[in-house]
Amino acid sequence: MTPMTTEQVAEFLDVKVERVRRLARENLLVAKDTDANGEPIFDKTDVEKYKELAQRLGGI
């Protein structure tokens, strides 16, 4: 697992951090863990799969 922070995911997906948090809350992007501040940590492979699926469906 290659961990990604919320900020890294937002940059990778080219969206705002709040959008990433909302995706996590709605279980559209599943966090694997949380950091010391309670922020979600995502697996890079999952984020890449989500981005590919979102692009197929017309965008994030």
C-alpha positions in Angstrom: 0.0 0.0 0.0 1.3 3.4 -1.0 -0.4 5.9 1.4 -1.7 9.2 0.2 -2.9 12.1 2.4 -6.1 14.0 1.7 -4.1 16.9 0.2 -2.2 14.5 -2.1 -5.4 12.9 -3.3 -6.9 16.3 -3.9 -3.9 17.3 -6.0 -3.9 14.0 -7.9 -7.6 14.3 -8.7 -7.4 18.0 -9.3 -10.2 18.8 -6.8 -10.5 20.7 -3.5 -9.6 18.9 -0.2 -13.2 19.3 0.9 -14.4 17.3 -2.1 -12.0 14.4 -1.1 -13.4 14.5 2.4 -16.9 14.4 1.1 -16.0 11.4 -1.2 -14.6 9.6 1.9 -17.7 10.4 4.0 -20.0 9.1 1.3 -17.8 6.0 0.9 -17.1 6.7 -2.8 -13.4 6.8 -2.0 -12.6 4.5 0.9 -9.9 5.5 3.4 -7.6 2.7 4.6 -6.5 4.5 7.8 -6.4 7.8 9.6 -3.4 10.0 10.6 -2.7 11.5 14.0 -5.1 14.4 13.2 -7.9 12.1 12.2 -7.6 12.8 8.5 -8.1 9.9 6.2 -5.2 8.1 4.5 -5.9 6.5 1.1 -4.2 3.8 -0.8 -2.8 5.1 -4.1 -4.1 2.2 -6.1 -7.6 2.8 -4.9 -7.3 6.5 -5.8 -6.1 5.6 -9.3 -9.0 3.2 -9.8 -11.4 5.8 -8.6 -10.0 8.4 -11.0 -10.2 6.0 -13.9 -13.8 5.1 -13.1 -14.8 8.7 -12.6 -13.3 9.7 -16.0 -15.2 6.9 -17.7 -18.4 8.2 -16.1 -17.9 11.7 -17.3 -15.7 13.4 -14.7 -15.1 13.7 -11.0 
